[in-house]
Amino acid sequence: MIKNTFLILVCIIFFSTKSTAQHSVAREWNEVLLEAIRLDYARPTVHARNLFHSSIIMYDAWAVFNETAETVFLGKNYGDYSCSFEGITTSANIENARHEVMSYAMFRLLNHRFKNSPGATTSLENFRNLFLSYNYDENITSLDYAATNSYAALGNYIASEIISFGMQDGSNEENDYRNKFYTYSNDPIVLEQYEETNNVTFPNRWQPLAFDLFIDQSGNPQPTSIPDFLSPEWGEVTPFSLKKEDLEILNNGFESTFYDGFDSYVYNNPGAPVYIQNSNENGIDDPYKWHFSLVAQWSSQLDPNDPTVIDISPGSLGNVDIANYPETFEEYKNFYKFYEGGDIGTGHSLNPVTNAPYIPQLVKRADYARVLAEFWADGPDSETPPGHWFTILNYVNDHPQTIKRVEGEGAILNDLEWDVKSYLALGGAMHDSAVNTWGIKGYYDYIRPISAIRYMAGKGQSTDASLPSYDPHGIPLIPGSIELIESGDVLAGDNNENVGKIKIYAWKGPDFIQDPTTDIAGVDWILGTHWWPYQRGTFVTPPFAGYVSGHSTFSRAASEVLTMLTGSAFFPGGMGTFSIEQNNFLVFENGPSEDFTLQWATYRDASDQTSLSRIWGGIHPPIDDIRGRIIGEKIGVEAFTLAKEYFTGIALSPNNLKLNVTKENCLNNNDSEIIISSLNKTLEFQFSLEGKDYTFKDKITIENLNPGNYSFCATPVQNIEYEQCFDFIIEEPNTLQVKLETNNGESVNEANVEIVYGTPPFYITINSAFSIQENESNFKINIKEGDKIEITSAIPCEGNFSQKIVSKNDAIIYPNPTIINSKIFIPEEVEEVFTEIFNAQGQLISSKKYTVENNEISIHFELLNSGVYYIKLHLEKHQTITLVKE
């Protein structure tokens, strides 16, 4: 425990060292957030989101008082959420206003997000102490910033809105981020009980780990502690810069026979990983077996008694161009050094800042590999991978040689502006990396090395059918690395029960460590079914699928952001460093055996080192790594590009423009209008409609449009790649339509009125005398037989309704007058009625049989000219009614 605490402190001191100058308020809130993450569960998806949402809050609290920058969330439509903003008076002291808004917002958000954390007592106290150190009042909880012009209330409001947004962003935060659909395909592997075979049903699918065990009444071992797959449905979470055109919605039940799967939201689909093949004495030629065998082979390089020494300086390692990343199986075999460890990187000839060569640093390969696996692990008690890169960003920000110019150009920014901008860019990239990576993990659900290696070793070998334990799914035999146990071998067993089984030359695992301050497990031949990743025994491997590597994606995305942000691929001074102390760094075994310093020339070199560390750590095969790096590179570029658009005021959400259509007030008036408004108040837009060109900046109204179908696409006048298109219909207005029914008594004394269409209020006249005014569309009026009812609406040109009250024995037509169609009440119980229509001159216009439904028939009159018509109904008692066609 003492050493564990020391590791955390070392990381904080190195990457979060505070200079003598006071940090910005954004930096101080970021530091308490990172500490809260260290005290919480190891949930990289959740904390990437926390870092991103906090970055939005801090950036918007700054941007709302800047004339050029655009806010990200405040006053915008973000995803499916709309955050309104009525504006606030700018303070004479803008920096104080920003400080207050930011602090209230962060205090509220972090208290909400960490209230149920296992470290809540400490974290909430840290939040409160920082908040009160600014002399703010935690009892100010109002959200009404507009009425009071209160910056505290605005901060509370922003936090309240981002919290509400988070409850519908696809994360399932309201249910503590629990999985809604995912079901694992393979039974858990019981870590406390070594099994002869790892009975994986689906060797391409993830297998959960069981950490505890009890024996039931029948003597059967039962796992009792099985961590859930973390965030398999995270691809559905609202992203920052991920593009809809890069999204596929795929069902992940493609290999399962016992459940239907669920829809996985997969951005930047890398395609399937390598799946196991039935080998024919050529196991090493199966990419699946090669990738996982490489992990087992690199595990043999973790013994400090191994004298192999390598130069770990930037002069020898790193500097791998993304264009040289492998795609084919042959390229993978050439890229990764199967037996030596590492990749094709040859380092940098000169430090571009000092213009001198990097000084060689010779270190035991085993110490280097063990430290990398631990340093980049970011498991329990860490700030997780996205938080780790925030500590690196803070280290860069504090470096005396860092010049705070965005992209290395323009004016030097003050600490607050630099911090909020850099946090937004990095936070967006980390969040998108989580959304993208875990969407892929949930869909492909790919197996981890501990399961794959133990599975293949349990099956046997796939190299030589004439040798024992041959199986097409067996692990390849590699002399000196993976072999068969023979009689007389120390692993053969007292009764030779292990003869013919697989042994692997690898790190021996946590069973050989009693006291981590003094013990070293070392490397030796072990049963293949006993293979362990180089991780602590209480963690072993992350509780989610392997493909693609989150570390590779997070790290490459972060390195791209830092490269673009600073305008240089290199760390300040040409090299980033981290000091490692002899026998005082590793957590779960003693080491390293000597002092040395981790060094990186570029941010990308640090990222690539992260990726290699996960192979040495036994967490990922190469197939997980490279495709994660490629996705990370794309995310980093896109996230920074979008963040910069917010900085410069040209950021445009997919729904930046809003269209409001107002139809005609009256038929043939041609007085419809459209209003187009932009959330972005900086850019000018252009479009063409009905042959006319328009430009506008904030809002534009186009009047006197005719009914019909319209479409247009608007683009910025500035040279920005953005287009938003609209298709809309302006409909013909309806006329007043009324349905009037009288009661069924012996005499008529009441009528039920339904306004089918019309604009309230409605004016009711009985026998030419005004009676009542109604605002509702359904109401009753008192009438008697023989009364003439007239109804008009608030808009005179909608027409009027007129009907004489007759008994239920009479047919009734409505609406009357009409433009298009009317319905006729049929007073008899019949299925059909023959109808004749005559014009005012007595000429027969139409004759037709109509089907009666609910005592009504519908007749269309749109083809008739305006005028008076007589409709004769051939019933048992023939009736003729009069209709006015307008």
Buried (B, 14 or more C-beta within 10 A) or exposed (E): EEBBEBBBEBBBEBBBEBEEEEBBBBBBBBBBBBBBBBBBBBBBBBBBBBBBBBBBBBBBBBBBBBEEBBBBBBBBBBBEBEBEBEEBEEBEEEBEBBBBBBBBBBBBBBBBBBEEBEBBEBBBEBBBEBBEEBEBEBEBEEBEBBEEEBBBBBBBBBBBBBBEBBEEBBBBBEEEBEBEBBBBBBBBBBBEEEEEEBEBEBBBBBBBBBBEBEEEEEEEBEBEEBBBBBBBBBBBBBBBBBEEEBBEEBEBBEBBEEEEBBBBBBBBBBEEBBBBBEBEBEBBBBBBBBBBBBBBBBBBBBBBEBEEEBBBBBBBBBBBEEEEBBEEBEEBBBBBBBEEBBBBBEBBEBBBBEEEBBEEBEBBBBBBBBBBBBBBBBBBBBBBBBBBBBBBBBBBBBBEEBEBBBEEEEEEBEBBBBBBBBBBBBBBBBBBBBBBBBBBBBBBBBBBBBBBBBBBBBBBBBBEEEEBBBBBBBBBBBEEBBBBBBEEBEBBEEEEEBBBBBBBBBBBBBEBBEEBEEBBBBBBBBBBBBBBBBBBBEBBBBBBBBBBBBBBBBBBBBBBBBBBBBEBBBBBBBBBEBEBEEBBBBBBBBBBBEBBEBBBBBBBBBBBBBBBBBBBBBBBBBBBBBBBBBBBBBBBBBBBEBBBBBBEBBBBBEBBBBBEBBBBEBBEEEBBBBBBBBBBEBBEBBBEBEEEEBEBEBEBEBEEBBBEEBEBEBBBEEEEEBEBEBEEEBEBBBBBBBBBBBBEEEEBEEBEBEBBBBBBEBBBBBEEEEBEEBEEBEBEBEBBEEBEBBBBBEBEBBBBBBBEBBEBEBBBBBBBBBBBEBBBBBBBEEEEBEBBBBBEEEEEBBEEEBEBEEBBBEBEBEEBEEEEBBBBBBBEEEBEBEBBBE
